Amino acid sequence: MNTTTGPKTVRTLIAPDKFKGSLTASEVAQALATGLRSAANVPGTAGAVHCELLPLADGGDGSVDAAVTSGFTRHNYTVAGPTGQPVQTSIAFDGATAVVEVANTCGLGLLPDGKLEALNSSSRGFGEAVLFALSLKPAKIVLALGGSASTDGGMGMLTALGYSFQDSEKRQLYGGGAALGQVQSVHRTALPELHETELVVASDVHNPLRGPTGAPAVFGPQKGATREDVAFLDESLGHFVAKMAEAGLADAESLAAHEGAGSAGGIGYACLLLGAKQVSGADYFLDLLDFNTRKDNCDVVITGEGSIDEQTLAGKLPAAVARRSGTRPIIAVAGRSLLPQDRWSEMALTRVYTLTEYTDQDSSKDPYLSAALLQQIGKDIGTSLL
């Protein structure tokens, strides 16, 4: 902290992920900042809390918003939603790099009335957003995978990027899990822009396309797939891969077994077919948003996400933030924490604050309550720092 005489200013970097189901990363950061700044008015405190806000993403939903917050420009566009309805979406672009997101093009949150469509949802809208990004002539496109409504192996995405799929009667197919097993012929139209642009998959999902740890088995149920649907989708993806191999994609079979091919319902597989390279979503976005420079200018780092648990320790965004924060105090804020205090040291955490400590109500789907609780937590953090 500052060692000068007189009232001190504590510099905080507020770098949270989203609280899924209630608040975006930006909303979390804003609520905490409001509370932190108000600590200067608490009797007995002397000084002020300076807040720098850095809403984060790990390659899942919120990635475009995080890029825009860091200085990218938002470009709006209309694409086909997960079940074909028009969806107003956006990408982020800084003149060289574009960020395109699955969640805001064909994600679960875009399903009409929230009705899950495990077999009928398509990734076509994501492909249309990638095509739009290509029209801006970027040197690189970051493909943010996460939150998809579909399990179509990226078939829908590929239809927007020069691939044509037909059934036995030469009818055009446009993606969706139910269409995978109907594919009989595959045709490709070259898109020079794809070959001239670096594609980067930002994701921390390591599942293959098929099998007991594949996309249908692991992620299908949360998209509404029954046990029978899971078996059907897994078999249909096998058929789809075989047809891609027949069409001349020599590495179609091997890429299906590659780590990350199962991300976003198999969109990861389609990205690999297009030559995309894979990177850690958390670390890539921390670099993209210049976290290391920003944390060097602060005294305390505040991070967090909806739930801090074993998955967090395995490398989710708060763990990556903590790892990069050096010796400065690191405070985590979460909706809930399943880690006992004696394990905070595994992330070098000074303190963990949770919404469940501040209310008996379920705040996980209540943005207003979550924001109010975060403001109170921010105030308490600020008071402890001054």
C-alpha positions as CSV (number, residue, x, y, z in Angstrom):
1,M,0.0,0.0,0.0
2,N,1.0,3.7,-0.2
3,T,3.5,4.7,2.5
4,T,3.2,8.4,2.2
5,T,1.8,10.4,5.1
6,G,-1.8,11.6,5.1
7,P,-4.8,9.9,3.7
8,K,-3.9,7.0,1.4
9,T,-5.2,5.9,-1.9
10,V,-5.5,2.2,-2.4
11,R,-5.3,1.2,-6.1
12,T,-7.5,-1.8,-7.0
13,L,-7.8,-3.8,-10.2
14,I,-11.2,-5.3,-10.4
15,A,-10.9,-8.2,-12.8
16,P,-13.8,-10.7,-12.5
17,D,-15.5,-13.2,-14.8
18,K,-19.3,-13.2,-15.2
19,F,-21.6,-14.5,-12.5
20,K,-23.4,-16.9,-14.9
21,G,-27.2,-16.5,-14.8
22,S,-27.2,-13.1,-13.1
23,L,-24.5,-10.6,-14.0
24,T,-22.1,-10.0,-16.8
25,A,-18.4,-9.5,-15.9
26,S,-18.8,-5.7,-16.5
27,E,-21.9,-5.6,-14.2
28,V,-19.9,-7.5,-11.5
29,A,-17.0,-5.1,-11.8
30,Q,-19.3,-2.0,-11.7
31,A,-21.1,-3.1,-8.6
32,L,-17.9,-3.9,-6.7
33,A,-16.4,-0.6,-7.8
34,T,-19.5,1.3,-6.5
35,G,-19.1,-0.4,-3.1
36,L,-15.4,0.1,-3.0
37,R,-15.6,3.8,-3.6
38,S,-18.3,4.3,-1.0
39,A,-15.9,3.0,1.7
40,A,-14.3,6.4,1.8
41,N,-17.5,7.7,3.5
42,V,-17.5,5.1,6.3
43,P,-16.7,6.7,9.7
44,G,-13.2,5.8,10.8
45,T,-11.7,5.4,7.3
46,A,-9.2,7.8,5.9
47,G,-8.4,7.9,2.2
48,A,-9.9,6.6,-1.0
49,V,-10.1,3.5,-3.1
50,H,-9.1,4.0,-6.8
51,C,-10.8,1.4,-9.0
52,E,-9.6,0.2,-12.4
53,L,-12.2,-2.1,-14.0
54,L,-11.1,-5.0,-16.2
55,P,-14.1,-7.3,-16.9
56,L,-12.7,-10.6,-18.1
57,A,-13.7,-13.6,-20.2
58,D,-12.1,-17.0,-20.8
59,G,-13.3,-17.6,-24.3
60,G,-16.9,-18.3,-23.4
61,D,-19.9,-16.0,-23.2
62,G,-18.9,-12.4,-22.5
63,S,-15.8,-12.5,-24.7
64,V,-16.9,-9.9,-27.1
65,D,-18.0,-7.6,-24.2
66,A,-14.6,-8.0,-22.5
67,A,-12.8,-7.1,-25.7
68,V,-15.0,-4.0,-26.3
69,T,-14.3,-2.9,-22.7
70,S,-10.6,-3.1,-23.3
71,G,-10.8,-0.9,-26.4
72,F,-12.1,-3.0,-29.3
73,T,-14.9,-1.5,-31.4
74,R,-18.3,-3.3,-31.4
75,H,-19.7,-4.2,-34.8
76,N,-23.4,-5.2,-34.9
77,Y,-24.7,-7.8,-37.3
78,T,-27.8,-10.1,-37.7
79,V,-27.4,-13.8,-37.9
80,A,-29.5,-17.0,-37.8
81,G,-30.1,-17.9,-34.1
82,P,-29.8,-21.5,-32.8
83,T,-33.2,-22.5,-34.3
84,G,-33.1,-20.2,-37.3
85,Q,-34.7,-17.0,-35.9
86,P,-32.9,-13.8,-36.7
87,V,-30.6,-12.7,-33.8
88,Q,-28.9,-9.3,-33.4
89,T,-25.4,-10.0,-32.4
90,S,-22.0,-8.3,-32.4
91,I,-18.3,-9.0,-32.8
92,A,-15.3,-7.0,-31.5
93,F,-12.6,-5.6,-33.8
94,D,-9.5,-3.5,-33.2
95,G,-8.3,-3.2,-36.8
96,A,-6.2,-6.3,-36.7
97,T,-8.0,-8.9,-34.4
98,A,-11.7,-9.8,-34.4
99,V,-13.4,-11.6,-31.6
100,V,-16.4,-13.8,-32.5
101,E,-18.5,-15.5,-29.9
102,V,-20.7,-18.7,-29.9
103,A,-22.8,-17.6,-27.0
104,N,-24.1,-14.4,-28.6
105,T,-24.8,-16.1,-32.0
106,C,-26.1,-19.6,-31.3
107,G,-26.0,-19.9,-27.6
108,L,-28.4,-21.4,-25.1
109,G,-29.5,-18.0,-23.9
110,L,-30.8,-17.2,-27.4
111,L,-33.3,-20.1,-27.6
112,P,-36.9,-18.8,-28.0
113,D,-38.6,-18.9,-24.6
114,G,-35.6,-20.8,-23.3
115,K,-36.9,-24.0,-24.8
116,L,-34.0,-26.5,-25.2
117,E,-33.6,-27.9,-28.7
118,A,-30.9,-30.6,-28.4
119,L,-31.4,-32.1,-31.9
120,N,-32.5,-29.0,-33.8
121,S,-30.2,-26.3,-32.8
122,S,-27.5,-25.3,-35.3
123,S,-24.2,-23.4,-35.2
124,R,-24.9,-21.7,-38.5
125,G,-25.2,-18.2,-36.9
126,F,-21.7,-18.5,-35.5
127,G,-20.4,-19.2,-39.0
128,E,-22.3,-16.2,-40.4
129,A,-20.6,-14.0,-37.7
130,V,-17.2,-15.4,-38.7
131,L,-18.0,-14.6,-42.3
132,F,-18.9,-11.1,-41.3
133,A,-15.7,-10.7,-39.4
134,L,-13.8,-11.9,-42.5
135,S,-15.3,-9.0,-44.5
136,L,-13.5,-6.6,-42.2
137,K,-10.2,-8.1,-43.3
138,P,-8.7,-9.0,-40.0
139,A,-5.3,-10.6,-39.6
140,K,-6.6,-12.8,-36.9
141,I,-10.0,-14.0,-35.7
142,V,-10.4,-15.3,-32.1
143,L,-13.1,-17.9,-32.0
144,A,-14.7,-17.8,-28.5
145,L,-16.3,-21.1,-27.9
146,G,-18.7,-21.7,-25.0
147,G,-22.4,-21.7,-24.2
148,S,-23.6,-23.3,-27.4
149,A,-27.2,-24.6,-27.8
150,S,-26.2,-27.1,-30.5
151,T,-24.4,-30.4,-30.8
152,D,-23.9,-30.4,-34.6
153,G,-20.1,-30.9,-34.9
154,G,-19.9,-27.3,-36.3
155,M,-21.9,-28.5,-39.4
156,G,-24.0,-25.3,-39.3
157,M,-20.9,-23.1,-39.0
158,L,-19.3,-24.8,-42.0
159,T,-22.4,-24.2,-44.2
160,A,-21.8,-20.5,-43.8
161,L,-18.1,-20.8,-44.6
162,G,-18.2,-22.5,-48.0
163,Y,-19.4,-26.1,-47.2
164,S,-22.5,-27.6,-48.7
165,F,-24.1,-30.7,-47.2
166,Q,-26.8,-32.7,-49.0
167,D,-28.9,-35.7,-48.1
168,S,-29.6,-38.8,-50.3
169,E,-32.1,-36.8,-52.3
170,K,-29.8,-33.9,-52.9
171,R,-31.6,-31.7,-50.5
172,Q,-29.5,-29.0,-48.8
173,L,-28.8,-29.5,-45.0
174,Y,-28.0,-26.5,-42.8
175,G,-26.8,-28.1,-39.6
176,G,-28.3,-29.3,-36.4
177,G,-27.8,-32.6,-34.5
178,A,-30.7,-34.3,-36.3
179,A,-29.2,-33.5,-39.7
180,L,-25.8,-35.0,-39.0
181,G,-26.8,-38.6,-39.9
182,Q,-28.5,-37.5,-43.1
183,V,-25.4,-36.2,-44.7
184,Q,-24.5,-38.1,-47.9
185,S,-22.4,-35.7,-49.8
186,V,-20.1,-32.9,-48.9
187,H,-18.9,-30.1,-51.2
188,R,-16.4,-27.3,-50.5
189,T,-16.2,-23.8,-52.0
190,A,-12.8,-22.2,-51.3
191,L,-12.9,-19.0,-49.3
192,P,-9.6,-17.2,-49.9
193,E,-10.2,-15.0,-46.8
194,L,-10.1,-18.0,-44.6
195,H,-6.6,-19.0,-45.8
196,E,-5.4,-15.4,-45.4
197,T,-6.6,-15.1,-41.8
198,E,-5.2,-16.7,-38.6
199,L,-7.9,-18.6,-36.7
200,V,-7.4,-19.0,-33.0
201,V,-9.8,-21.1,-30.8
202,A,-9.8,-19.7,-27.2
203,S,-11.2,-22.4,-25.0
204,D,-10.2,-24.4,-21.9
205,V,-12.4,-27.4,-22.9
206,H,-10.3,-30.5,-23.6
207,N,-13.0,-33.0,-24.6
208,P,-12.9,-35.0,-27.8
209,L,-15.8,-35.0,-30.2
210,R,-17.2,-38.4,-29.4
211,G,-17.2,-41.1,-26.8
212,P,-17.7,-41.2,-23.0
213,T,-16.0,-37.8,-22.6
214,G,-17.2,-36.4,-25.9
215,A,-19.6,-33.5,-26.6
216,P,-22.9,-35.4,-26.6
217,A,-22.1,-37.4,-23.4
218,V,-20.7,-34.5,-21.3
219,F,-22.5,-31.5,-22.6
220,G,-25.6,-32.9,-24.3
221,P,-27.8,-33.2,-21.2
222,Q,-27.4,-29.6,-20.3
223,K,-28.7,-28.8,-23.8
224,G,-31.8,-30.9,-23.2
225,A,-30.5,-34.3,-24.7
226,T,-32.1,-37.4,-23.2
227,R,-30.0,-40.6,-22.8
228,E,-31.4,-41.8,-26.2
229,D,-30.5,-38.4,-27.8
230,V,-26.9,-38.6,-26.5
231,A,-26.5,-42.0,-28.1
232,F,-28.1,-40.8,-31.3
233,L,-25.9,-37.7,-31.5
234,D,-22.7,-39.6,-30.8
235,E,-23.5,-42.1,-33.6
236,S,-24.5,-39.3,-35.9
237,L,-21.3,-37.4,-35.3
238,G,-19.4,-40.6,-36.2
239,H,-21.3,-40.7,-39.5
240,F,-20.6,-37.0,-40.1
241,V,-16.8,-37.5,-39.5
242,A,-16.8,-40.4,-41.9
243,K,-18.5,-38.3,-44.6
244,M,-16.0,-35.5,-44.1
245,A,-13.2,-38.0,-44.6
246,E,-14.8,-39.3,-47.7
247,A,-14.9,-35.7,-49.0
248,G,-11.2,-35.6,-48.9
249,L,-10.4,-34.2,-45.5
250,A,-7.5,-36.6,-44.7
251,D,-7.3,-35.6,-41.0
252,A,-11.1,-35.7,-40.4
253,E,-10.9,-38.8,-38.3
254,S,-7.8,-37.8,-36.3
255,L,-9.1,-34.4,-35.5
256,A,-12.3,-35.8,-34.0
257,A,-10.2,-37.4,-31.3
258,H,-8.2,-34.2,-30.7
259,E,-8.4,-32.4,-27.4
260,G,-11.0,-29.6,-27.7
261,A,-12.8,-31.1,-30.7
262,G,-15.8,-31.5,-28.5
263,S,-16.0,-27.9,-27.3
264,A,-19.2,-26.0,-28.0
265,G,-21.1,-29.1,-29.2
266,G,-18.3,-30.0,-31.7
267,I,-17.8,-26.5,-33.1
268,G,-14.2,-27.0,-31.9
269,Y,-14.0,-29.9,-34.4
270,A,-15.1,-27.7,-37.3
271,C,-12.6,-25.0,-36.2
272,L,-9.8,-27.6,-36.3
273,L,-10.9,-28.7,-39.8
274,L,-10.5,-25.0,-40.8
275,G,-6.9,-25.0,-39.5
276,A,-7.5,-23.1,-36.3
277,K,-4.9,-23.3,-33.5
278,Q,-6.0,-23.8,-29.9
279,V,-4.9,-21.7,-27.0
280,S,-5.9,-21.5,-23.3
281,G,-9.0,-19.2,-23.2
282,A,-8.2,-17.7,-19.8
283,D,-4.5,-16.9,-20.6
284,Y,-5.3,-15.7,-24.1
285,F,-7.8,-13.2,-22.9
286,L,-5.6,-12.0,-20.1
287,D,-2.9,-11.3,-22.7
288,L,-5.4,-9.7,-25.1
289,L,-6.7,-7.4,-22.4
290,D,-3.1,-6.5,-21.2
291,F,-3.7,-7.8,-17.7
292,N,0.0,-8.0,-16.8
293,T,0.6,-4.3,-17.4
294,R,-2.6,-3.3,-15.6
295,K,-1.9,-5.3,-12.5
296,D,1.5,-3.7,-12.2
297,N,-0.2,-0.4,-11.5
298,C,-2.3,-1.6,-8.6
299,D,-2.0,-2.5,-5.0
300,V,-4.7,-5.1,-4.7
301,V,-6.3,-7.4,-7.3
302,I,-10.0,-8.4,-6.9
303,T,-11.3,-11.3,-9.1
304,G,-14.1,-13.7,-9.0
305,E,-16.8,-15.7,-10.7
306,G,-20.2,-17.3,-9.9
307,S,-18.8,-20.4,-8.2
308,I,-15.3,-21.0,-6.8
309,D,-14.7,-24.7,-6.6
310,E,-12.4,-27.5,-7.8
311,Q,-12.9,-26.5,-11.4
312,T,-11.6,-23.0,-10.5
313,L,-8.4,-24.6,-9.1
314,A,-8.0,-26.6,-12.4
315,G,-7.3,-23.4,-14.3
316,K,-10.4,-21.3,-14.7
317,L,-10.1,-17.6,-15.0
318,P,-9.8,-16.5,-11.3
319,A,-6.9,-19.1,-11.0
320,A,-5.2,-17.6,-14.0
321,V,-5.6,-14.1,-12.5
322,A,-4.2,-15.2,-9.2
323,R,-1.3,-16.9,-10.8
324,R,-0.3,-13.7,-12.6
325,S,-0.9,-11.3,-9.8
326,G,2.5,-11.8,-8.0
327,T,2.8,-11.0,-4.3
328,R,0.1,-8.3,-4.1
329,P,-3.0,-9.2,-2.1
330,I,-5.6,-11.1,-4.1
331,I,-9.3,-11.0,-3.0
332,A,-11.9,-13.3,-4.6
333,V,-15.6,-12.6,-4.8
334,A,-18.1,-15.3,-5.8
335,G,-21.7,-16.3,-5.7
336,R,-20.7,-19.2,-3.6
337,S,-17.4,-21.0,-2.6
338,L,-17.0,-24.7,-2.2
339,L,-13.4,-24.3,-1.1
340,P,-12.7,-24.2,2.6
341,Q,-10.5,-21.4,4.0
342,D,-7.6,-23.8,4.4
343,R,-7.4,-24.2,0.6
344,W,-7.4,-20.5,-0.3
345,S,-3.6,-20.6,-0.3
346,E,-3.8,-22.9,-3.3
347,M,-4.7,-19.8,-5.3
348,A,-2.8,-17.4,-3.0
349,L,-6.1,-15.8,-2.0
350,T,-6.0,-13.3,0.9
351,R,-9.8,-13.5,1.4
352,V,-12.9,-14.9,-0.3
353,Y,-16.3,-13.1,-0.1
354,T,-19.4,-14.9,-1.2
355,L,-23.0,-13.7,-1.8
356,T,-24.3,-16.7,0.2
357,E,-22.6,-15.2,3.3
358,Y,-24.7,-12.0,2.9
359,T,-28.1,-13.5,2.2
360,D,-30.3,-16.5,2.7
361,Q,-32.0,-15.9,-0.7
362,D,-31.0,-17.5,-3.9
363,S,-29.2,-14.7,-5.9
364,S,-28.0,-16.9,-8.7
365,K,-30.9,-15.8,-11.0
366,D,-31.5,-12.4,-9.5
367,P,-29.3,-9.7,-11.1
368,Y,-30.7,-6.9,-8.8
369,L,-30.0,-8.8,-5.6
370,S,-26.6,-9.9,-6.8
371,A,-25.6,-6.4,-7.7
372,A,-26.8,-5.0,-4.4
373,L,-24.9,-7.7,-2.5
374,L,-21.7,-7.0,-4.5
375,Q,-22.0,-3.4,-3.7
376,Q,-22.1,-4.2,0.0
377,I,-19.2,-6.6,-0.4
378,G,-17.2,-3.9,-2.2
379,K,-17.9,-1.5,0.6
380,D,-16.7,-4.1,3.1
381,I,-13.5,-4.8,1.1
382,G,-12.8,-1.1,0.8
383,T,-13.3,-0.5,4.5
384,S,-10.8,-3.3,5.2
385,L,-8.2,-1.7,2.9
386,L,-8.4,1.9,4.3
